[in-house]
Amino acid sequence: MNRKLSKHKKNWHVEDSAALYGLNQWGDCYFSINDRGHIDVSPNGDSNNKLDLIELIHELKGRNLTLPMLIRFDDILEDRLEKLHNAFKVAIEYYNYKGSYQGVFPIKCNQQRHVVEELVSCGYKWNFGLEAGSKAELLIALSLLNDPKALLICNGYKDQRYIETAILARQVGRQPFVVIEQAEEIERIITASKKLGAAPLIGIRAKLSSRSIGRWGNSVGEKAKFGLSIPDILITFEKLCTANLIDDLKLLHFHIGSQINDIGILKDSLQEAGQIYTELRRLGAPINYLDVGGGLGIDYDGSKTVSPASTNYSLQNYANDVVATIQECCKSNNVQMPNLITESGRAIASHFSILIFNILGSSSVPSNTPNTGQNEALIVKNLRETLDNIKKIPHSKLSDHTYLQEAWNDVLKFKDDALTAFRLGYLGLPERAKAEQLSWSCAKEIVKRLPKHEEIPKELNNLHESLAEVYYANLSVFRSAPDTWAIDQLFPIMPIHRLDEEPTKLGSFADLTCDSDGKISSFIDNGNIKSLLELHKIHPGEDYFIGLFLGGAYQEVMGNLHNLFGSTNAVNIRLTSRGKYKLDHVIRSNTKSDVLKAMDHDPEELLERLRIATETAIQKDKLKIIDAQRLMDHIEHSLRQSTYLQS
Ligand SMILES: *Cc1c(COP(=O)(O)O)cnc(C)c1O
């Protein structure tokens, strides 16, 4: 261990980093910090079997895989599946529930071939199934799901062909449930069943009226996009009876939105759905499955609260509440208990993938105090004086922020004067530069003196942010973390090394795109949100790696090609023996050629046009042949490479 490291260790320990970034709260059994200050990953939740993330990245770089990169741990996916099934097993045994549990994975949560294939094969022992929300997803589910006992839930808008496909698939030996989401779909099901002389398994999605909150709160209630209202459910029931299809009505479904924060909301919905189930049973519907949808949340900020980035319940609480609430409802109505289905997506897929990106550099406002020159402009002198005055405010007076507020008002006034004087030609460029630097020096001194834990005016508090560093990330937010931009989703983000060293900077991230929205400036803070993250000083020539965690659900497919930044490298890792791993899959990042083609450009044609332009320049003696070739070589080479910056 070198001297510098041990010096840091005296007052900063890896435990301090774990506490600062909340790692022990959101990291579950999968992420921890080792004594080298690196993040360790325990893919199967066993702390005796870990991989050092930094070592792993170096070995991946050795295989010519550059950053940014998605590292996916298939063992985590399998472990999440195990934990979900175990939670329901425990709950069913504990309450002595008279029905089974069977899960399905909603494909829309992560459609990647390898993810779906992996879940189908790991899930075989539980007859784990799939949920499709479109015809393309149905095709995936029909082809990949080869277990006759697994369920295939067909949600989403359905046309005639969708329904006929499901009916025919039943004859292939699959178990497709066509869930009626819109009142019109019942007619299509009846028509298709008559035409084919066979019926699908039928489900009904109920539009619940229970209260809801949060981002996806409008998934319930009368105005919800999907599901049948109570009158429509009764009409559908009648129509199925008339068409002689009632024997195939086997499932009742509801879904109250993603990331349910408050278990109280879920309980209300379960009670309402439970009542609808028992009423329908009493009317004679042979329903024997209750599908409680998705919504099982992730504790992104580790606070265990109802904040949007958290949940006030655990996986076991969730399973217990589903089982106990439905049991209670059936018992008091003396109705047979249904088999339970969940469609949890986020809860299965979030943990398994980590996005790693490197930092290209950082910048902050120029706040060094400039040297005093001769004949300085009055405005500059005024600012110097203000700076001295701030430094002279006696310590005893600092608890009253009015002194600092007054000083800052002076700074703003002088800064404004400087700008006016510059515009009118009374102040030269070097003097204006000094005025700017001095204003920031004043801000820095004020921030140093701000009383802690007191009501400070927002304006002064915001100085922190103005002085903070911007870290330039080799990343496109729009490609790799779109929900941070689109719906203000919070993910745990932290350095994945140097965690035995105190982070002395505060900063936020700016991405590579030329879009001012291309930034990350909201970070988890134990149930709150902070705009700046504690980061380390960048050492020139040394890598600084940041990890975005819990992003395995929804991000990849929502990501787009803004500014033509394409997909990143992605690798799938499987543990082999202790501490060893193999790369199961490598998906290379999009090349520039790929993203150009995606927008209908022809890379060959672009090259040819450029070649012709160089020929013309050569003819006019403006370009040497060797330089023309150099230019063409650069571009040809670049077309075959990733869209991100090479370190
Ligand atoms: C999106 C969706 C899900 C998955 O929700 P999660 O919150 O990811 O578990 C489940 N069911 C339906 C009908 C959905 O639309």
The ligand as an ORCA input file, in Angstrom:
! r2SCAN-3c Opt
* xyz 0 1
  C     -45.514     -2.691    -17.478
  C     -46.401     -3.724    -16.997
  C     -45.942     -4.637    -16.031
  C     -44.600     -4.550    -15.379
  O     -44.590     -3.625    -14.347
  P     -43.345     -3.547    -13.325
  O     -43.629     -2.362    -12.530
  O     -42.123     -3.447    -14.148
  O     -43.359     -4.781    -12.516
  C     -46.797     -5.644    -15.673
  N     -48.043     -5.756    -16.206
  C     -48.506     -4.881    -17.115
  C     -49.859     -5.045    -17.664
  C     -47.703     -3.837    -17.533
  O     -48.172     -2.957    -18.428
*
